[in-house]
Amino acid sequence: MAEPNFWDDPSIAQGIIKQANSLREVVKSWGIFEQQIVDAIELAEMKDEDLRLELENEVLIIEKELEKRSFTTMLNGRYDSEDALLAIHAGAGGTDSQDWAGILQRMYLRWAEAHGCETKILDLTVGEEAGIKSVTISIDGKYAYGYLRSEKGVHRLVRLSPFDAAHRRHTSFALVEVLPQITKDDPEIVIDPNDLKIDVFKSSGAGGQSVQKNSTAVRITHKPTGIVVSCQNERSQLQNKENAMRVLRARLLEIKQAEKDKEVASLRGEYTKAEWGSQIRSYVLHPYQMVKDHRTDYEQGNAQAVLDGELDGFMDAYLKKLN
């Protein structure tokens, strides 16, 4: 940061500042925790019975903080500390699946809010009758990707359909994608501008003032891979283009990591292709209430609490299995 050419590329400079501030916060938080332990030890050494209740409460606080810090030590992947891009796509099932995708969107926004993360909807396609067809959300916060990578996969809902006149039980599916947000200067992904086809169009909306009169929405096609990304929720074409490039970099990184995983697996003599159809988690609202993760067997009986964003138990079980 002391280099004279530090601000030559503002976006790279801001990324470095963000990284430095993040590291400072880590060091500062450990210093505060260390002092908290030292103060508790000094309190205990006084051997004053009148301070017993205060000391017991302090120990409980320290134990809770230690458990939280033990959890974050499992977030040790290269991109675990980065911000995340979360995409939700409604599966087969028409209105029910689109409504389910909308419920998942609310669930993750509630989780992000509870964890102090900033969220921004980059691209959204609403359903014809209810819910959404797809949405891409930027989730900015410490370890956002590390926490949310446990959510990648197909999510299955079983309930009495509010859209069925006979009120029969329906099963709906939605696909959740989670990608790390990487900076422009990340050496893993280098994009040649000549490989891009950029189209602009008018943003769609519900009508009235929400519809843009100018062509501010951006669609980018990466010719070598055929990946197409679009962003339309900003009022500026430049902002939409920057957001679309963020999504493109993340998707290219996902492809690169998948190729590496496939290569390693083939060397081991086994490779299982990830395909639509094998759900990672089931949310059953009828005939009983239960949310179960099929990878870890972790389950929660209070389905409404989970749909309100209480996902930490599932994330913790997933990370413990990986580690």
N, C-alpha and C positions, 0 to 999 in steps of 0.2 A: 504493500500500500504506500510505501515511501518512495517508490520509483517515480521519476518525473513524468513518464508516459502512462501512468496508472489510469488516467481518465480518457485515454485515446478511444477506448470502446466502453461507453457508459454501462451497457448491459453486462459485460464481463466484470467491470469494476464493482457494480452493485452485487453481483453474485459472490465476489470475494469478500465484500463487506458483510454480506449476510452470513457467510461461512465463519468469518472472524467473530461476529457478534454471537453466533451460536456457540462457538467454542468458549467464549468468555462466560456465557451463561452457564455452561456445564461446569467450568472451574469454580465459578462463584457459588453455584448450588451445592457442590461438594464441600466447599469451605463452610457454608452455613450449616450443613448436616453434621460435619465434623465438630463444629462448635457446640451444636445441640447435644451431641453425645458427651463431650467434655463437661458441659454444664450439668448434665444428669449425673455423671460420675461424681462430680464435686458435691452435688446435692445429697447423694447416697452416703458419701464419706462423712457427712455431718452427723449421721446417725441420730437424727431428730425425729421422734415419733410423730410430731405435729406436722411434719412434711411428708409423711408416708403417702397420703392420698394424692398430693401434688406430684410426687415422684412416680407413683403407679400410673397416673394419667400421662406423664411425660414418656414413660417406657412404652405405653401403648401407641403413642404418636410416632415414636422412633421405630417400633416394629412395623407399623403400617408403611412408613416411608421406606424402610429397608426392603419390604416386600415389593414395593413399587419400583425401586431401583434394581432389584434382582430381575424383575420382569424386563426392564429396558436393556439389561445386559444380553438378553436373547436377541435383541435387535442389532445384530452384528453384521448384516449383509452390506455390500458396498453402497447400496442406495437406500438402506432402511431409514436413514435420518432425513431423507429428502421429502419434499412435497409430493403429493400424489395426484394423478388424474384417474377419476373413477367414471366408467361408462356403464350404463344399464340399457339392455335391449330386451324388449318384450318378445317372448317366444310364441310358439303356435298356441292358439286358444282364443284369438280374437279379443273382444272387449275385456274378458276376465284377465288375460295375461297382460294387457296394457294397463289395467287397473292395478295389477300386482306390481308391475314395474314402477308405477307411481307411488305405491306403498313403500317399496324399497328405497326410492329416492328420498322420501320423507325420513325413513329410518336412518339412512346414512347422514342426512343433513342434521338430524337430532344428535347423532353420535358425535359429529364434528363440532357442533355447538357446545356439547358437554365437555369436550376436550380442548376448548379454546382455539379451534382451528378456523381459519377464514375460508369461506366457500364462495365460488363464483360459477354460475352455470354458463358454459361456453357455447353449447349447442343443444337445442331442444326441439323434438318433434312430438307434438301432442297427439293423443288418440282421437279417433272420430267421435266416440261417445263418452269415454272416460279415460283417465290415466294418461300414459305417455307411450309412444312407440320406442323412443330412445332419448337418452340425455347424456351429455358429457359434462362432468363437474370437476373444477379445479379445487383441490383441498390442500390448503397451505397451513402447515403446522409442524412442530418438531416430531419426528418419527411417523409422520402421516403415512408414508408408504410402508414402513415397517409394520405398523399395526394393520393396515388395510389389505396387505397382500394375502392375508388369510381368507379374504372374502371373494377371491377370484374363482369363478366357476358358475355352475347352474344352480339356481335357487328354486325350490319347488314349494308351491302353496296348495294346501287341501282345505276347502271350506265350502259352505253352502253359498252358492253364487247369488249375489244381489241382482244379477242381470238375467237370471233365469226365472221366467214366470212361474215355473213349477217348483222353484226353490230347491233344485237338486244339488247334490255335491259335485263340485268341479275341481279338477287339478290343473293348476296353471304353472308355467315355467317362465323364468327370466334369466338372462345371462348377465353376469357382472364381470367387468374387466377392470383391472387395477394396474396402472403403469406408473413408474417413477418419473417425475419431472426432471429432466436433465438440462444443464445450461448449454448455451451456444458453443462454449469452448471445451465441452467434454470431448476428449480424444476418441471415445468409443464410436461416436457418430459424426461423420463429416458429410454434409449434403452439398452436392454440386448444384448451383442454381440452374444449370442447363438441363438438369434432370426433372425440373418442376414445370408443370402446366398449371397456371393460376387463372381461375375464372372468378368473376364478381357477378353478383346478382342481388335482387331486392330481398330483404329479409321478410320471411313470412311471419304472420302473427294472427291474433284473434280478431283484428279489425280495429277501426278507429285510429286513435293516436299511436297505438302500439306498432302499426305497420310503417316501415320505413319507405319514404318516397324515393330515396336515392339508392343506388346499388352499393350497399355497404357490406353485405355478406360475402364471404370468401370461401372458395372451394379450391383445394390444392391437390393435384394428382402427382404422385411420385412415379414417374414413368418406369424405372427399372423394376419396381416391385408391384406396381398397380394399386398401391395404397391410396385411398381417397379420404381426405379429411375436410370438414367444413366447420366454420364458426360464423354465427350470425347474431349473437346476443349483445354485441357492443354496437354503439351508434357510429363508431369510426371504422372505416375500412382498414386503416392501418392497425388498429387494435385487434380486429378480427383476424387479420393476416398473421400478426405476432402470435395470437392464441392458437391458430391453426398450425403454425410451425412448431409450437410447443407440443401439440398432440402428435404431429408427424414424427418429431424426434423420438418421442416416447414409443411410438409404434415400431419404428425402425430398430430401436434398442431391444424391444420385445422379440422381434424376429431374430436378431443377432444372438440373444441369449437362448432362444429356443433351438437355434442351430448348434450352439455349443452343448446344450443339454443333450440333444440328440446324438451328437458325436461321442460324448462321454458315455452315454447309455449304450451305444452300439459297440463301443470298446469293451463294455462289461458284458455284452451279449444279450441285452434286452432293451427294448424301447416300446413304450406304450404311448400311442398318439392320443392327445387330449381332444375329445370330440363332444359335441352337443349330445346330451342325453343322459350322461352320468352325473346326477345332481350331487353337490357337495353337502347340501343342507336341506332338510324338510321342515316346513312350518305347517303344522296341523292345527286347524281351528275347529274341526268337526270330524268325528263325533267326540273327541276329547281335545284338550289343548296341550301341545308339546312342540318344542323346537329341538331338533336333533341334528348334530353334525355327523355325517356318515364317515368322515375321515378319522375323527378322534373319539366318537361315541359320546362326546359331551352333550348333555341335554339340559333343557331349562323348561320347567312346567309353566312358568308365567309367560305365555306367548306375547301378550300385549306389552309387557315390559321390554321384551326383545325388539318388538316392532317400534317401540318408542326410543330405541337407540342403545339399549343396554347389551352391548356386544362384547365387552371385555372378557367375560368368561370363555367365550368361543375363541377369541384371539389368543388368550393365555394358553388354552389347551392345545391349540394348533402349534404355537411356538415351542411349547414344551416337548411336543412330539417330534418336531424338527431337530431340537437340540438334544 
